[in-house]
Amino acid sequence: MKHFLAFILALFAYTANAQTGITVTGRVTDDAGNAIERATVTMTRLDDGTKLAPVITGNDGTFMIDSISEGRYTLGITCVGYDKYNKKLRVSGPLDLGAVVMGGSAKMLDEVTVMADYSSVKSNGTITVRVKGNPLAKGLTLLDFMKFMRGVSVRGEDVSVYGRQNTLIYLEEQEITQEQMKTIDPSMISHIDVITNPDASYGLGIGGVIKIYLRDDGGVLGTLTFNGRASQDGLLRALPGLNFLYARGKVRVSNLLTGSLHDKSVRSQVQNDVADNVETQTETNSVTRGNGYFMDNLALRYSPTDLDRIYVYGGVRMSNGETSTSSHDGTDFLNINSLSKPRYYSAGLQYKHFFRKDSVSYLFFRGSYSGQDYSEGLSYVLNSTADNARLGYNTNNVWIDPVLHVVLNKKSNLNAGLVYGYMYDKHDDTGTTQLGYIRDGRYVSSGADYGAWVDYSTKIGKFLYVQGTLNYHGTKTVFRDRIDSKNDVDLWEDGIYPSIFAQWNLSKEENPSPAKEFYINFNYQYYYSLPNYNYTLPTVTWQGQNQYSIGNPDLTKENRHDFYVWLAYHRKWTVYYDFNYGDNLVKVIMHADPDRKDTYFTRPENAGWQIQHKLSVAYQTKLFDFWYTNTEMIVRNRRESMPGKSVSQTSLYFSTSNNFKIAKNYGITLDFAASTKTKTLSYEYDGWFNLNAQAYMSLLKNKLNVNLSYNGVFYNRPKMTVYGDGWMLTRKYLSHNTSVSLNVSWNFSIGKKIKDNRDMPSIGSAGRAIPTF
């Protein structure tokens, strides 16, 4: 560790002397003076035709090309939707071109535009999708728009990169939840980066990062939203929201505000248990109501100088929930009522310092705190016997991670960072006294994470990019049972985890057009995966009369090796192969309760190993002027094994999202997804299919967007089966999957333009997971 810190200090000394040569700067705008972001700027020497490495304009339209020698050049600027810009100029010293105006292209028509025209692939594998001005974004929610983005998988309401686990969502430089992401209207977004190869600053074992950047127009830029949903069970959701971004001088403020007028979910299932040749059928119905919901995230940025940015942010989430569950098997009747009051709060500080005005090398420090208070009252009534329980906990988390980014030269970068995190979680549970459903709990769980990492990236020649990373991580876990010390756990785990990434541009052009795009990249990483923290807590949660879940404090980390190959051919085809091997994997296993007849419980366990092969082929194109499609087929072969049991199976997954443009601002979409039967060590799940449809419109110059969805036009009800020693359990969900959703957004902007929109943070919130299916 001492050597690592000395290395970082040496990097500081290097940055003080980096960057030489002449610098050319400017700001690219349209005819109205609006900034044009994501434009490609090139410079070519007139005497020998040498091309300098292209740069991309920022959110405010600015660009900088450094280390230029004296001479005559041709400045070229290209951007989808604008005529190509060319100008000859002489460079003899630092040159500021001021505003460079690009005219709109007469060839760019909404009806013939495809997503590939608004996307590009960087040398490090990051896919950038321009949202501002993208005709495919008109009238759609952000979630629906993402269905047509390369590299993004949308399954239900879950978003991921290539369907990988552990995908993170960022609003610029701060992580947010998927729930918060859905409140952002596409009209507020400049562009989205799909980071397929996230560096170690995001954490180890991260499947991908989706990074959203806001637009830079308006002193006040905002959106009023309303989301409603209804089904045969009545009104399910009525959620208003307000998002805004305001800037004046050196200060900028953003706010994400969401509330709930009504929130309800209904779940019904039938379960058949066969033990000793005797079958028992249990029906369970559950209704959850949110009696008030409020979430607010406020962020403030202050820029005291051109080289420094300070961010302060905080958030709060408060809600009251009520759940009523009834379960009966023909003989006994159980009713469970729950009243919960979760409170989440968080705060953070970020500081970013650029070493020189013309440098992109910087030091970034982030410190954050989050906490939650939770209380829940439970009442159980079994036939005529009543009993009560109460659960409560208080959790505090602190996270600190400084990062140093150094540009060594035009082709090479060096990143390094440290990580420290601390968590303290205190539980106080009062169990039932007669029925024995919940036992008393007095325990404390605490832990600390320590890490250090460094990665180096370089471009070899014009077309090959390579990045290598070395990551050290250690984690300490302490569990103290205040009632029975026999359950205490002390655990220390650490390791060194390498990874390597390479991307080869086969198109033989440094900045190919979408029609000529041809990339292949490779990635190998060895990483750990810590168990879901809530899986380690010995809290009991009943889902019905004969099933409950319980955590496992003895869980240890998973070890995984992953190798993938990604091929993008032209703008239509993407092929992706992934090989993953993992051991000591955490699986949720179901057991028969030896003390309760016909009762089963689920518990997470480190159970064996897994080998998985996954092949994905995606086709994305405009079939006709009015029809845009994004279709994917995935073949997955999985082998899992643990003592006494092995599973080997191949499954197919198919999805297609289709956008039919009826007119310039009106259209409909159809989404269909299906999967064959899947098997794991935990359970078997039947094949399934689902079709959703929606109509959308964009009115009043895209200020008003209306989206009406019919979810579950047709679908099936798959069955889940679990096998045990002398018993079998089957479960089928009977809930209504058909619903109607209405999304309305009003976009507004007031005041002067915001000239810098980098790194605006927001706040996420934590949630508790229980180890069940």
Beta strands, then each sheet from edge to edge (+ up, - down):
strand 1: 22-29
strand 2: 40-45
strand 3: 55-56
strand 4: 62-68
strand 5: 71-78
strand 6: 85-91
strand 7: 95-101
strand 8: 119-121
strand 9: 127-130
strand 10: 152-155
strand 11: 158-161
strand 12: 167-171
strand 13: 174-176
strand 14: 189-195
strand 15: 208-214
strand 16: 220-231
strand 17: 234-248
strand 18: 251-260
strand 19: 262-275
strand 20: 278-305
strand 21: 308-328
strand 22: 333-354
strand 23: 362-382
strand 24: 385-400
strand 25: 403-407
strand 26: 412-429
strand 27: 441-460
strand 28: 464-481
strand 29: 489-505
strand 30: 518-529
strand 31: 540-544
strand 32: 547-550
strand 33: 558-569
strand 34: 573-583
strand 35: 586-592
strand 36: 600-606
strand 37: 609-624
strand 38: 627-642
strand 39: 645-663
strand 40: 666-675
strand 41: 678-679
strand 42: 684-685
strand 43: 688-699
strand 44: 704-715
strand 45: 719-724
strand 46: 727-733
strand 47: 739-750
sheet 1: 4+ 1- 7-
sheet 2: 3+ 2- 5+ 6-
sheet 3: 8+ 9- 14+ 15- 12- 13+
sheet 4: 10+ 11-
sheet 5: 41+ 42- 45+ 46- 19+ 17- 16+ 47- 44+ 43- 40+ 39- 38+ 37- 34+ 33- 30+ 29- 28+ 27- 26+ 24- 23+ 22- 21+ 20- 18+
sheet 6: 41+ 42- 45+ 46- 19+ 17- 16+ 47- 44+ 43- 40+ 39- 38+ 37- 34+ 33- 30+ 29- 28+ 27- 26+ 25-
sheet 7: 31+ 32- 36- 35+
end
